[in-house]
Amino acid sequence: QVHLQESGPRQVKPSETLSLTCTVSGASVSSSYCYWTWVRQTPGKGLEWIGDIQHTRNADYSPSLKSRLTISLDAPKNEFSLNLNSVTAADSAVYYCTCSGNFWGQGVLVTVSS
Amino acid sequence: EIVLTQSPGTLSLSPGERATLSCRPSESVNSGFLAWYQQKPGQAPSLLISAASIRATGVPDRFSGSGSGTDFTLTISRLEAEDVAVYYCQQYLTSPYTFGQGTKVEIK
């Protein structure tokens, strides 16, 4: 069983950078077991695939976010991270990390507000 | 990007009835790359079906998936109260790996 836990600031100011970390247990981020993925959900709305990273550190991003987005892997800490810069209110959402959709973190609500 | 259209938006049925949920991709999706998720209120999504028809571990056999190309279906054979949720399809054939907008299942 793979367990994932998101962490990071719950509030970010407009134009600043949203940074989240997903801590993984039960699997190694250095293995090919999963595509380590970020998904977000705006309040009352549906799911949006943000991007993913493989154990090779090859990352794939949503075209709509690509210019502002970095997903990275920290093997020694068994974590992967999301950095989204120049945020606006439209980036307020629940952010989930997931192992190829098979296992999900509980999600973290991030609000962009001054 | 591939757009997934789910219908109906909301399905309201009595316990024991059959629920049929549709997911139609804008382009053909190889059936090996279509998943269904269940999201109960206040919870993260959970995987129900992968590869269009393969139930995830622990998923009751009243849930089944079928379809190919541009027409996929999730069926709940006998609806139970615990099935109240929003159901999403996702294609993972072509990046970005898009989700449908969801179908909300309610109990009458």
Interface residues (C-beta under 8 A of the other chain):
Chain A: V39 G46 L47 E48 W49 D52 D60 S62 P63 S64 Y96 G101 N102 W104 G105 Q106 G107
Chain B: E1 A35 Y37 A44 P45 S46 L47 S50 A56 Y88 Q90 Y92 S95 P96 Y97 T98 F99 G100 Q101 G102
